[in-house]
Amino acid sequence: MYVCLCHGISDKKIRKLAIEEGVQDMRTIRKCTSLGSQCGKCVKQAKEILSETQQALFKEAC
């Protein structure tokens, strides 16, 4: 599903950055993808996806 229509960023891309690249914050997501740099409507949903992914990774580690 597309999260950022302005830049064509999907939820899969956000999860991939968190899981494979170890990205842990929105600042880095924005730097890597330009997410939220135009209309900004995607930022809230992107934060939720990043948080959910981090929680899932934490549960796997325990």
CYANA upper distance limits for C-alpha pairs under 8 A (distance plus 0.5 A):
  1 MET  CA     10 SER  CA      6.02
  1 MET  CA     11 ASP  CA      6.40
  1 MET  CA     12 LYS  CA      8.19
  2 TYR  CA      8 GLY  CA      6.98
  2 TYR  CA      9 ILE  CA      6.31
  2 TYR  CA     10 SER  CA      4.61
  2 TYR  CA     11 ASP  CA      6.73
  3 VAL  CA      8 GLY  CA      8.08
  3 VAL  CA      9 ILE  CA      6.33
  3 VAL  CA     10 SER  CA      5.67
  3 VAL  CA     11 ASP  CA      6.47
  3 VAL  CA     42 CYS  CA      6.20
  3 VAL  CA     45 GLN  CA      7.37
  3 VAL  CA     46 ALA  CA      7.19
  4 CYS  CA      8 GLY  CA      6.06
  4 CYS  CA      9 ILE  CA      5.47
  4 CYS  CA     10 SER  CA      7.26
  4 CYS  CA     35 LEU  CA      6.85
  4 CYS  CA     36 GLY  CA      7.72
  4 CYS  CA     41 LYS  CA      8.25
  4 CYS  CA     42 CYS  CA      5.77
  5 LEU  CA      9 ILE  CA      7.27
  6 CYS  CA     38 GLN  CA      7.39
  6 CYS  CA     39 CYS  CA      8.13
  7 HIS  CA     33 THR  CA      8.29
  7 HIS  CA     34 SER  CA      7.64
  7 HIS  CA     35 LEU  CA      7.17
  9 ILE  CA     13 LYS  CA      6.94
  9 ILE  CA     14 ILE  CA      8.20
  9 ILE  CA     33 THR  CA      7.82
  9 ILE  CA     35 LEU  CA      7.55
 10 SER  CA     14 ILE  CA      7.22
 11 ASP  CA     15 ARG  CA      6.71
 11 ASP  CA     46 ALA  CA      7.95
 11 ASP  CA     49 ILE  CA      7.43
 12 LYS  CA     16 LYS  CA      6.44
 13 LYS  CA     17 LEU  CA      6.68
 14 ILE  CA     18 ALA  CA      6.84
 14 ILE  CA     29 ILE  CA      7.74
 14 ILE  CA     46 ALA  CA      7.82
 14 ILE  CA     49 ILE  CA      7.79
 14 ILE  CA     50 LEU  CA      7.21
 15 ARG  CA     19 ILE  CA      6.49
 15 ARG  CA     49 ILE  CA      7.77
 15 ARG  CA     50 LEU  CA      7.20
 15 ARG  CA     53 THR  CA      6.82
 16 LYS  CA     20 GLU  CA      5.95
 16 LYS  CA     21 GLU  CA      7.53
 17 LEU  CA     21 GLU  CA      5.37
 17 LEU  CA     22 GLY  CA      6.87
 17 LEU  CA     23 VAL  CA      6.10
 17 LEU  CA     29 ILE  CA      8.00
 18 ALA  CA     22 GLY  CA      5.34
 18 ALA  CA     23 VAL  CA      4.98
 18 ALA  CA     24 GLN  CA      6.71
 18 ALA  CA     50 LEU  CA      7.45
 18 ALA  CA     53 THR  CA      7.59
 18 ALA  CA     54 GLN  CA      7.80
 19 ILE  CA     23 VAL  CA      7.91
 19 ILE  CA     53 THR  CA      8.21
 19 ILE  CA     57 LEU  CA      8.22
 23 VAL  CA     28 THR  CA      7.01
 23 VAL  CA     29 ILE  CA      7.49
 24 GLN  CA     28 THR  CA      7.99
 24 GLN  CA     50 LEU  CA      8.17
 24 GLN  CA     54 GLN  CA      8.13
 25 ASP  CA     29 ILE  CA      7.10
 25 ASP  CA     50 LEU  CA      8.25
 26 MET  CA     30 ARG  CA      6.47
 26 MET  CA     47 LYS  CA      7.23
 26 MET  CA     50 LEU  CA      8.39
 27 ARG  CA     31 LYS  CA      6.67
 28 THR  CA     32 CYS  CA      6.55
 29 ILE  CA     33 THR  CA      6.53
 29 ILE  CA     34 SER  CA      8.13
 29 ILE  CA     35 LEU  CA      7.57
 30 ARG  CA     34 SER  CA      5.29
 30 ARG  CA     35 LEU  CA      5.38
 30 ARG  CA     36 GLY  CA      7.28
 30 ARG  CA     37 SER  CA      8.13
 31 LYS  CA     35 LEU  CA      8.32
 35 LEU  CA     40 GLY  CA      8.24
 35 LEU  CA     42 CYS  CA      7.86
 35 LEU  CA     43 VAL  CA      7.79
 36 GLY  CA     40 GLY  CA      4.67
 36 GLY  CA     41 LYS  CA      7.41
 36 GLY  CA     42 CYS  CA      6.49
 36 GLY  CA     43 VAL  CA      6.10
 42 CYS  CA     46 ALA  CA      6.58
 43 VAL  CA     47 LYS  CA      6.63
 44 LYS  CA     48 GLU  CA      6.91
 45 GLN  CA     49 ILE  CA      6.78
 46 ALA  CA     50 LEU  CA      6.65
 47 LYS  CA     51 SER  CA      6.57
 48 GLU  CA     52 GLU  CA      6.59
 49 ILE  CA     53 THR  CA      6.59
 50 LEU  CA     54 GLN  CA      6.65
 51 SER  CA     55 GLN  CA      6.68
 52 GLU  CA     56 ALA  CA      6.71
 53 THR  CA     57 LEU  CA      6.71
 54 GLN  CA     58 PHE  CA      6.64
 55 GLN  CA     59 LYS  CA      6.74
 56 ALA  CA     60 GLU  CA      6.77
 57 LEU  CA     61 ALA  CA      6.77
 58 PHE  CA     62 CYS  CA      6.96
